[in-house]
């Protein structure tokens, strides 16, 4: 039986481990041809290794799928161009780009170095921008040449970017930036037949184990924190069935899938004159009391 992504050509960045590996395996199981990208770095972004990408690509081929490995640094312009070209050279085209690669340099704001800030911006924001930029150019040129497209960009945000998490000012800022990036990409690329959506996943990975996520997990039983739980939604978003869904952010963890409604205008007051700062105390206090309270980073299951 054909899968929901049968024949589609998919790139997954950061696919050597964790959530990205789960994406790659499920795309392959659903009939996709997969480019498995992973730079092979440590959690903090240092180092590199070809092994993670090559091992996952071999695993997919053992399943009977078509897959190739790519070990470029996708936050680098040359690496991003080579990544997109890898898909075209191997499979003739590109249908889906999943931006999943990332890293951590956690530190409280008062102690965070400029290098720690810049490294996370590079890994997450540039790691989303660069491959998306090259893919967008490729799809734009195809559309202008008369090709009818049904392409996808799926990028990875985080509950930290949506709701904030102490010790992650750099990571939260980058992940919030990916949401803004996704909203703009969805509006700009729709004319070419390309959708753009984002996910905010929660799962037990190298990046979240130190935070205690899924610490009660029994590796022999299904658990809500298993990273493979994120893949079904991402694979569906990469399918032809999702053509009408764009500019959305989805929260996904375990068996829970939800739509994040983002910034919405809440309670307000209005007067036909400039406000006096000395009068604003009770006004703002009342507005805040009528507004929805902040959400937790990880929802209750």
Residue, then its C-alpha position, 0 to 999 in steps of 0.5 A: x500500500x502506498x504511503x502518504x508521501x509516496x515518491x516525494x523527495x524529502x530533506x531532513x536536516x539534523x536527521x542523524x539522531x533523535x527527532x530528526x531520525x524519527x522524521x527520516x524513518x517515517x518519511x521513508x516508511x511512507x514512501x518518500x526518497x530521503x536526504x538524511x542530513x546531519x553535521x554530526x556535531x555534539x549537543x553544543x554544536x562543536x565537532x563533526x562526524x559523518x557517522x550519524x547521517x550515513x548510519x541513518x541513510x543505511x538504515x532507510x535503505x535496509x528498509x527498502x527506501x531510497x536514501x542518501x546521506x549529506x553531512x554539510x553544515x546547513x547554516x553555511x551558505x555553501x553547505x545549504x546549496x550543496x544540500x539542496x543540490x544533493x536532493x536534485x542530483x540523487x532524485x531529480x527534484x525536491x518536494x519537502x524541506x524539514x528544518x530540524x537541525x539545532x544545538x544548545x548553549x544554555x546559560x542564564x542571561x547574566x552569564x551568557x557570553x556573546x559567543x554562546x548567543x551567536x552560536x545558537x543564532x547561527x545553528x537555529x536561525x541561519x540553519x533554518x534560513x539558509x536551506x530554506x532560502x536556497x530551496x525557495x530560489x529553486x522552487x521559484x525558478x521552477x514555478x516561473x518555468x511553468x512547473x506546477x508545485x506542491x512543495x513544503x517547508x516544515x521548520x522546528x520551533x520550541x515551547x521555549x520559543x513560544x512561552x520562555x524557559x529560564x536559562x535559554x534566552x538565546x535558544x528561545x529567541x532563535x526558536x521564536x524567530x523561526x516562527x516569525x520566519x515561517x509566517x513570512x515564508x508562508x505568505x511569500x511562497x504561496x504564489x509558487x505552490x509552497x506551504x510553510x509551517x512550524x512545529x513545537x515538539x517536546x521529546x526526550x533527546x540529547x538536548x532535553x535529557x539534562x532537563x529531565x524530560x521523560x526521565x520516567x520512561x521505560x525504553x521497552x514501552x511506548x512513552x509520550x517522550x519518545x522522539x518518534x512520536x513527533x514524526x507522524x505530524x511532520x510527515x503528514x505536513x510533508x504530504x500532498x494532503x496538507x496543501x491547504x495548511x500553511x502559516x501554522x505552528x503545531x505543538x506536538x508531544x506524545x499523542x497530543x497535537x495542537x494548533x498554537x494560536x500565536x499572538x492575538x489581540x487581547x483586552x484593550x482600552x481606547x481614548x481619543x487623546x494621549x495617555x497621561x503616564x500617571x493614569x496608567x497604573x489602574x488601566x494596565x493592571x485591569x488589562x492584565x487581569x483580563x488577559x489570558x495568563x502565560x502558558x507553561x513551556x510543557x503542557x499537562x498531558 
